[in-house]
Amino acid sequence: MAAGDSSDEVRVLQNLRGKIYDAKHLVPNKMRDFFCTINLDQEEVFRTQVVEKSLSPYFGEEFYFEIPRTFQWLSFYIYDKSVLQKDLRIGKVSIKKEDLCNYTGKENWFMLQPVDSNSEVQGKVHLELKLNELITDNGSVCQQLVVHIKECHGLPLINGQNCDPYATVSLVGPSRNDQKKTKVKKKTSNPQFNETFYFEVTRSSSYTKKSQFQVEEEDIEKLEVRVDLWNNGNLVQDIFLGEIKVPVKVLRNDSFQAWYLLQPRENGNKSSKTDDLGSLRLNICYTEDCVLPSEYYTSLRNLLLKSSDVQPISASAAYILSEVCRDKCDAVLPLVRLLLHHHKLVPFVAAVAELDLRDTQEANTIFRGNSLATRCVDEMMKIVGKHYLKVTLKPVIDEICESPKPCEIDPIKLREGDNVEINMENLRYYVDKVFREIVRSSISCPTLMCDVFYSLRHLAAKRFPNDPHVQYSAVSSFVFLRFFAVAVVSPHTFHLRPHHPDAQTSRTLTLISKAIQTLGSWGSLTKSKLSSFKETFMCEFFKTFQEEQFTESVKKFLDDVSSTESKEPSGVSEPVHLKEGEMYKRAQGRTRIGKKNFKKRWFCLTSREFTYHKQQDKEPIFTIPIKNILAVEKLDENSFNKKNMFQVLHGEKPLYIQANNCVEASEWIEALCRVTRCNQRRLSFYHPSAFLNGSWLCCKATAESTEGCARCTADVPADTQIEIDGDRETERIYSLFTINRSKLQKLEEACGSIAVYQGPRKEPDDYSNFTIEDSVATFHTLQQIIDIIEKLDESHEKYQKKRSSSAKYGSEENPIVGKVS
């Protein structure tokens, strides 16, 4: 098994990607500051920048992340940003998990729904229900319903804090509503109730009460148990957290124990109008991959990895994948990762780029489209260029965002009192600084990027031998236009900044990005491109740049980053910056009087050390060398009644950390595990809970030095710079082939038709969109693909049958959804 490919267990992995475009017709119909969030049930996992003073805000933000837990609803909330008060939720788009497949890969307008507290639910409840027969004192028989409410899991946070939940348990029928209530549990999202309630179901014929009603045996058909979860509001109104309903008839004389997913109230939104809140345009792609053991993918993996050796390249499995996918991006994401992981990306990019160049007629349009070649290079730069961007641009981007100077030079957008000459000087200062950092950065450019640029440069020179500048424009079209310029305008997307810049800073970054694109293209031309600017103010700005030194600097930089010659080492190698962000850590309690509370800190992970700081860019308060980390594991929520916690075990006491959401916690754990995987003193066992009040909560051992009571999680791939799961990517490619099976068959028929019928093509529309250079070679590859996916189909079917037979309905892993009937 290759490093980074996974193990013998079957894994079910979820991810979500897509784009939040824009909203329109929002209510109230006033110029407002809007932002949008993505929530898994009630947990926020993504937030856009704030779009200021708009009626129809355009967000234009892409998202991509792994989903580390089960969920019922994926929701998008539109907020009206408030400075002094709580942000107001304008409306939402909520999609059930099982309905996400209906929207995958499509751009859709969704009507906003009202945000109603009765529909904002998440979590599950564990119940045991039983019907007992009792004999009364006079000898008659009656039935008694026993409801044991055991626990809940995953209740939402209330105002950012764990809730104070309690439950009401009711027996409801046409003429009765008996209700009982549990005790309130303080500050927990996983309350342990363990309370039992008794209800008389079939009353004896001698029973009388003031209401003089009788419940006969057949009325059991109309009775149901209802459990409602609430947050105790103390001095304010209690908040509804969800409900479940179970008909008594399903019990009969049996005991029934199960987990139930909490549901919204049935009348939650019935009276609300949904057509006047506005709408939101989204592109959503949710995937759930069942990753089999590595050996199942051997045939498909080998077929894909030899793609660069296939002649012509259009007959290869990797190229065919891009042909049959409706959106090439679907194919490029897993394909680039897989080829990169197995060191096969450079020859494949060279092969598809050569095919791309055959259709390029003019040198000044080279690599400007969204072809398979350009998309592969874009994705490669995003993966391998993260650290390169950070060491090159982060210091200057921080300066621009933290000490902003006015840079607006568009006369239409100038504010009262602005001085355009001063603004132009400020902009020139920033552009010079960004440009200088870029052209001095070639020694930091990753070798893989240099190898790809070297191939593109020589292919371009071969295609246009009479144009001496094309070899430079082939490289600058990527490294300036698609890499540095994009990172400047969207620093948050490339993790150069923790938060979105404000509107004025965003405008400054946009102007700088425009300038960098133009300066980067000058190295490939002998004359300026001022005429290409639509805005006259940018033409005026660039008149100050017409100096030979800029052209020469760009030329030298492009020469350096497209060279295969080894670079001189810069002395001690710089640590690789892996991840940073704000989280909460529990006080270490080094002093006797030190309060062990949770404090917000800035965490930073490099290939050498894990540190936290009072603020970003401040000196570290606490440092753990990577070699000293013994394990990184999740921490049970019951330790501190806090969600999304994990622990870093090292030479001293465990460092307990709380992330802001489940996605962030999963990413930090994975990054820390990767960088410490090869540590020689890694632990085999750990304590899942904390050591509090003289004992471990998990195993009750009283000695703090007691060996762990649970086995540490399995090792993860060790590549800290390029985190790739080869089996996961191969499974994703298999899924894409499966989804597009009809197109594979159509392409196969087209190859057969071309090979057999050499005259005028019959029904050319059936395959005119496919690239078929060699019908025989393409047909042969298609047969191999179809044969492989059919065998993988059988393996997945066997696993699904095994999973279905072993998954108990109503278990914690397979809870019951909705009303049981």
C-alpha positions, 0 to 999 in steps of 0.5 A: 500500500502506498503511503497515504492510502488507507487501511483494511477497514471500510470508511464512509466519508462525506465532503461538501463543496460549492459556491455561494453566489448572491442574494436578491430581493431581501427583506427589509428592502433597505441598503444593509450589510449582509453575510451568509453562513453554512450550518450543519443542523445548528452548528455554523461551519463557514461564514462569508465576508460582509457585503456592505450597503447592498440590496442584492449582495454578491458573495461569490465565495467557494467552500470545500470541507470534510464533514466529520459527523452525521447531520440532518439538515444543511442550512444557509442563513442570511444575516443582517450585520449589526454593530451594536445589537445581535445580528439579525437572521433574515431567512434561510435555505434548509435542505435535508441531507437525503435531498442534497443529491437533487441539487448536486453540481447544479446552480439553483435559486432557492427561496428563503424560508423564515427562521422559526425557533420551532424548526431550528433543531438538532440532536437525538434522544435515547428512549426505552418504552414498555407496556406492562399489564397490571392487576388491580386490587379488585382483580381487573386488568389494566395496562401501564406505559413505562417511558424511560428517557435515558439521554440526549446527544448533540443538542444545539448551543444556545447563544454560543454556550451549552444549553440547560436542557430538560424534557417533557414526556406526554401521553397524548390522545383524542381526549387526554394529554398527560404530561410529566417533566424531567429535572433540568441538566445544567450546561450540557449538550449531552444530558444524562436524564435516566428518569422513568415515567409511568402512564395508565393506558387501558383503564379498568372498567371500574375506573371513574374520575371527574371527567367520567371518560373511559379508555377502551382497548381500541383507543391505544391505536390513537395514543402516542408518546411525545417527548419535547426537549427544551432549554430552561430559560430561567428568567426568560422564555424557554427555547424549544429544542425538538420533539419526537412522537412514538405511537403506543400501538407499535409497542403492544406487549414488547419493550422497545428501545431506540435512538430518535432524531429530534424533529421540528414541530409539525406546525413550525412554518405553516403560517409564515409566508416564504415568497417575500423574504428574498432568494439565494443562488447556490451551487452545492455538491455533497458526496458520501464515499464508501472507501473500501480497503486499498486492494480493491482499487488496484486495477482502477488506480493502475489504469489512471496512473498510466494515463500519461503513457497512453498515446494519444492522451485523449484515449487515457482513463484520466482524460476520458474521466474529464470528458464524461463529467458534466463539470470538469472540476468534478474530475480535476479535484480527485484526479490531480490529488491522485496523480500528485500523490503517486508522482505522476502529475507532471507528465500528465499535465505536459501531455494534456497541455500539448493537446491544448496547444494544438487548438491554440491559434494565437500566442497571446491567448495561450492557456487562457481558457478553462481546459483540462490542462489549465484546471489541473495546474490551478488545482496543483498550485492550490495544493502545493503552493500554500506554504509558498504563498504564506512566506511570500505574501502574508507579511505584506498582506498583513500590513495592508489589512492591519494598517490600511491606507486609502488607495481608491483612484477611481474618480467615481468611487472617491469619497469627499475629502479624498486626495487622488494623488495621495491615494495613487502614491499609497497604491503605488507603495503597496503594489511595489511592495507586493511585486518586490516580494513576488519577484524575490520569491523564486527560491521558495517556489516548490519544486513541483511547480517549477517542474510543471512550469518548465514543461509548459514553457518548453511546450509553448516555445515548441508550438510557437517557435517564432515568438520569443515571448510566448515561453514567458506568457505560458508561465506568467498566465499561471503564476501571476494571473491564476496564483498570486493575483487571486491570492491577493484579492482573496487572502482569506480563501488562501489562509493568508488572513484569518478573517475577511477584510473590510470593504475598503481593504477589499477594494485596495486588494482588488486594485493591487491584484489588477496591477500585479496581473498587468505587471506579470504579463509585461515580462512576455511583451515588448510593449505595454498593455495600457490599451487593455484597460477599460478603466482610464484611471488604471491607464493613468496609474500605469503610466508611472510604471513604464520602466525597463526594470519591471520587465527585466524583474519579471523575466528573471523571476519567470526564468527562475521558477521555470528552471529545473536547476536545483536552487541554492539552499538558504542555510537552515531550512524554514519550517513549513507553516501548516495551520493557524487560527483562533481556538480556546484552551483550558488554563494549564493551572501551573499555579495553585491559585490559577483558575482553570478556565478557558481562554481564547488564544491564537494557535499556530502549527508548523513542521517544527512546533505547535504554539499558542499566542495571546494574539496573532503575530505576538510572541508565543506563550507556550510552545510544544516541539513537534517531536515531543507530541505523544498523541492527539485525540478527541476529548469526551464532551462530558469532561468540561461539558463543551463540544468540539474538544481535543487534547494534545498529549506531550511531556507535561499535562495534556493541553485541552483545546476547544475548536469553534466547530466540528469541521475545524476540530477535525482539521486540527486533529488531522493536521496534528496527527500527520505532522507527529505520525513518525514520532518515536515515542507515540502513545498506544493508549490514552484517556478519552476524558480529563483528570478532574477532582483526583480521578480520570473521568473515563476509567476512575483511576486515581493516579494521574500517571495511570496508563490510558484506558483506550487505544489511540486512533489509527495512524494517518498518512505522514505527508505533512505538506500534501495531505492526500488520501489516495484511496479516497480519491480513487473511490471518488473517481469510481463514483464519477464513472458510475454516475456517468456510466451512460456517457461511457457507453455512449462514448463506447458506441461512438468509437465503434461507429467511427471504427466500423463506418468510415464514411460520413458519420451517422448521427454525429451529434451523439459524440461530436462533443467528445475528443476521439483521436484514436477510436480503437485505443479509446474503445480499449480503455473504455472497456477496461474502465467499464469492466473495473467499475462493474467489479467495484459495483459488486464489492460495494453491493456486498458491503452495503448488504453487510452494513444493512444486516449489521446496522440495528434500526434505532441504534445510536449510529442508525437513529430513527428519523421522524414519527414512528408508525 
